[in-house]
């Protein structure tokens, strides 16, 4: 039993990798502050921004988890998310990648028809 009770805290490969990379970026920025070096500060900013991109790509590849309850078999942090290839509802990362949810009444092979207004 964990300290958080019988719940999935959402620890993932994407989360751990992104956090570690961001900490490295902030560490480089701290070194830049102590050394008063603009090039090192820019490198730290680049590493931190890279952490965001890296986490996003890992999320899209299925190494993150959507929010909400999951079966206990999917709780380990090294378990891939089976729903990642589709779309996570209300997920900003999925929307930024161009992934859209399909409405239930629309078939996937239907082509939208442009409406014309006469009058």
N, C-alpha and C positions, 0 to 999 in steps of 0.2 A: 504494500500500500504506500502510495506516495504522500508527501506532505500536503498535497493539494486535494487529497481525497481520491475518489474513483472517477476522475475526469481526464479528458485529453487536453493537455495544455497547448497543443499545436506546435511543438518543437519540430522543425523540419530542416532538411539539408539547405534549402534556400535561406531560411532564417538564420541558421548558424553561420553559413558562409558569408552572407551579407553583413551580419553583425561583426564578424571577425575582420572583414575587409574594411568596414567603416571605422572600426577602432584603430586599425593600422593607419588609415588616412588621417584621423584626428591626432594620432601620435606624431605623424610626420609634420602636421601643422603646428603642434606644440613645440617640436624641435625647431621649426622655422621661426616661431615667435622668440625662442631663447637665442637663436643665432641671428635674428633680424635679417633673414634671407627671403627675399621675394620669390626666387626660383624654387626654393624648397617648399614655400607656402603654396605655390601654384601646383607643385607635384602632389602635396597633401590634398588639395582641393580636387585634383584630378582623380586621385585614388578614392576619395569619398564619393564623388559622382559615379565613378566606375562601380562602386559597391551597389549603388541603386540599380544601375543597369544590369549588373550580374545577378542580383536578386530577382529582378523582373524576368530575365531570361530563364533562370532556374524555375521560377513560378510557371512560366508558359510551357516549360518542358515537363512539368509534372512533379517537380521536387518540392512543391509547397502544398499546403492543404487549404481548402476553402473553409470558411468559418461554419460552425454548426456541429451538431452531433455526428459522430462516425462510429462504425462498429469497432469494438475493442481490438480486432485483428489489424486495424489500420492505424493504431496509436503509435507504434514505434517511429522514431524520427527518420529512419532510413527507408520508410515505405513510400512508394510513389503514389500519387493521387490518380486514381483511374479516371476521374471526371475531367482531368486537365485538358485533354484534347478537344472536348466539347466547349463548354464555357461555364465559368462560375457565375451564378446570378449576382447581380449588384457588385461586380468586381471591377474596380477602376483599371487594374492591370490588363484584364481581358478586353475591356472596351478600348484601351489605348492600342492594343494589338489588332484591333479590328474584328474581334470575335463578337458576334451578336447572338442573342437568344432568338430562337425561332418561335413564332406564335403557334399554339396548338392546332389551329384550324388551317394553317397554310402548309401545303405539301412542299417538299424541298425542290421539286422539279418545276414549280409554277413560275412563270415569268410575269413580273408586274406590268400592268397595262396602264398607259398614260391616259388620264382622263381629259376630255375636251369639254370646254364650256361653250355653249352656243347661246346666242341671244342677243 
